[in-house]
Amino acid sequence: MKSRLIKFLIVFALILGAAEVFVRINGKYFYALTDKILLKVKILERSPETEVLFIGSSRFLDAIDQGVFSKQLESKTGKKIKSMNGATTGIDADRFAYFSHIAAKNKHLTHVVLEASPPTLNHSKAVFLRELKKEKVKDQPAEPGPAASARKEVFADKFETRLQTWVTESIALVEYRKSLRADVLLKLLVLYTADSIDPNTWSRKGIVRNLFSSSDFKMPENLSEKFTPDVITPSSIDAVPPAKKLRASRFYENLQVISGIFSESGMEVIWVAPPVTEAMWTKNSSLKYTQYYKATAFRYGSFFYDCAGSDLGDEFYRDPTHLNVKGRALFSTVLADQLAEHF
Amino acid sequence: MLFNSITFVLFHLMFVTLYWATKSLRIRQVLLLLSSVIFYGWYYWPALILLGVSMMANYGFSRWIEAASAKKKILTIGVLANLCSLSFFKYSAFIADNVVAMLGAVGMSLEAPEMNSWLPLGISFYTFQIIGYLVDISRGEVKAERNFLVFGVFKCFYAQLVAGPIVRAKDLIPQLNIRQVFNSRNFQLGIYFMLAGLAIKICIADTLAQFVNHGFGDPGALETGTAWLTLYGFAFQILSDFWGYSTVAIGLGLMYGIKLPLNFNLPYLASSLRDFWRRWHITLSEWLRDYLYIPLGGNRRWQNRNLFLTMLLGGLWHGASWNFVIWGAGHGIWLALERISPTIFPKKKFFQWLKIVLVFHGVCLLWVFFRAGEEELRAARDLAREGVTGLQVSLDYFKALFGAPYTQSDSPPETLIFILLGFIAFMAFLGKSLTDRRFLEWGLARQVSLCILLLFLIIAYADARLDFIYFVF
């Protein structure tokens, strides 16, 4: 019977060893699964021919259908232009800037469309930026529970912390453990099917409906009139004076920094404020923020398409600040029409 | 030391290796005691003083009871000494607060004295275990153990010291007194139990804990659908937390060649409350039956009173809060009612399932008091939440369950639904393999793939070091 136990242990160890080797070899993919922005970076790397990149929060994630946009752009300009929606939910300044630094190295990229809305302005700890040079993020140690924090740190705590760190740094399976979770592992599928299925489909609400919704969209007749973004061009700087007091400086500075990253790489940066329902125009102070964006866009010589005030009607929204499937198709089409002159 | 830490895994593997590397029974006993002592004093070594004193005192009591002619008197002293120690550490603040409140009600204003706030880990479990041992000696069912090493391991074997199973002397001591022969099947089963228990704890219990803590932390904000889902979440959290712990404990024991009793047997499939207690925390139920219910009179006289008192005290054992008393009383009343009420359900399969569903929901509703009591204990350790009482939390929670109108916007957290379904699928997958030895009958491929899967789940989800629920008790 001992031989059965030995066989069991040997096979167990061999499989574990093989898994460790596999994870080590494919570390960059497993690493990419540990954070949503890393996944976007990896998707962009796998599509180097991308020319237009959208960056923003869940509002942009819901507002842009990259397939519809490219198709519409092609019909307007006659050029095949590949676009990618790099927006993610719960974005923060750190992830924003990290993604921008890496995307700016893409030689094919010519245009970057930045979302200009309050959610894209969140501050955060600069974990990603700090680690940018290493191109790797170490797992943050778990926050100790109330009992642990209340307890004075003793030898046992120090020992366990050191042991935990050592194990995490030495064993790839442990280092990338988050990527072994069932829900995260499914992102491998997202990564590998990114060329055929819009990878954003999986992170939007109403996954099933998104999957089976048609990308063919016919513009309602009277809607194009309603949908007239307020376009601020760099040449119209005299027409709209910059806001005197930019109180939200800590916010818009994030967007300035990101604009700067792409501008320095010779890419054209376009700012777009996605549409919100009428109820949000004043409630969320969207229009107040818009003034800041306008002023800042002037400074950076960027175009600013303010669609926040477009009165689309509730049928195009899934909630006051996010478009639904129909709204996405509409907005992607209209935006492609609007931006066609840049290509 | 927490079972779900890397330190513990290495610690256990080291001592298991040393244990089997030596053939000397005495050295093995020393290793078991040493490992248990290190385990207990790992975070807070002064706890060892209490453990040591208790160990020596009870060793003395056991020998004294055996030698004395008036066994009952010595037994009473021994039991009282243990209960005093338990009361001091666990119930002194509760008793003081209630005495002060009662005196206040009759017009005597007093300030509650500053009572002990340190609850030694596992004190409820090892106190019950040792009381059972002393009673068994007085009844002549076991002999007092003369070898202090063996007695020490019986008192504090690290596999089950903190949260059970509560082991009987007649089951454990003989296993410690013989030189175990390495049994590869037991060892393999031990690995499986250890992995399965940790996976249940880490993947299910800890994940559910996030939702449950949120829900019970502010029950007033819950809407009906979410409140029910959170309650189901707790029902499965406490099961997977405690079952996970017990399964790990059994696995650890098996790796030393020591068999510990099963503590759970698919309790939510019980078709009556009586059946539930035969499946839930089995070793505690048996302890309560043998050392409380039967001495109170058992089935011989005043059966309903005995049932009620047993469950009431069983409830109080869980924690120093009125909530646990109400929880125990609720179970006591239900058991008594169940005994006297006629069978109304036909013996058809549908009705059997209906009974299971009804029992499950009844148990869930009583869990509200239990979890709210736990919330009170947690709040007592958190200055920012001073004044939170279990009764208020229970009341708010019941309001959320039955009072809050169901609204269209009441969309229960999808993740919680997925986790609950995941738990059911997971348990259906592991199924009876956690209650018997069928794992050993499986082919090598199935065994290895299941163990690898469990290990990956543990690695993937082992993010935060969360205590086991029963550590609070």
Chai-1 contact restraints between the chains, C-beta under 6 A:
chainA,res_idxA,chainB,res_idxB,connection_type,confidence,min_distance_angstrom,max_distance_angstrom,comment,restraint_id
A,M1,B,S184,contact,1.0,0.0,6.0,A-B,restraint_1
A,M1,B,R185,contact,1.0,0.0,6.0,A-B,restraint_2
A,K2,B,S184,contact,1.0,0.0,6.0,A-B,restraint_3
A,L5,B,S184,contact,1.0,0.0,6.0,A-B,restraint_4
A,L5,B,Q188,contact,1.0,0.0,6.0,A-B,restraint_5
A,F8,B,Q188,contact,1.0,0.0,6.0,A-B,restraint_6
A,V11,B,V448,contact,1.0,0.0,6.0,A-B,restraint_7
A,F12,B,V448,contact,1.0,0.0,6.0,A-B,restraint_8
A,I15,B,I452,contact,1.0,0.0,6.0,A-B,restraint_9
A,A142,B,D463,contact,1.0,0.0,6.0,A-B,restraint_10
A,A142,B,A464,contact,1.0,0.0,6.0,A-B,restraint_11
A,A156,B,W42,contact,1.0,0.0,6.0,A-B,restraint_12
A,A156,B,Y43,contact,1.0,0.0,6.0,A-B,restraint_13
A,E160,B,T7,contact,1.0,0.0,6.0,A-B,restraint_14
A,L163,B,I6,contact,1.0,0.0,6.0,A-B,restraint_15
A,L163,B,T7,contact,1.0,0.0,6.0,A-B,restraint_16
A,V167,B,I6,contact,1.0,0.0,6.0,A-B,restraint_17
A,L173,B,I459,contact,1.0,0.0,6.0,A-B,restraint_18
A,R177,B,I459,contact,1.0,0.0,6.0,A-B,restraint_19
A,R177,B,A460,contact,1.0,0.0,6.0,A-B,restraint_20
A,L180,B,F456,contact,1.0,0.0,6.0,A-B,restraint_21
A,L180,B,A460,contact,1.0,0.0,6.0,A-B,restraint_22
A,R181,B,A460,contact,1.0,0.0,6.0,A-B,restraint_23
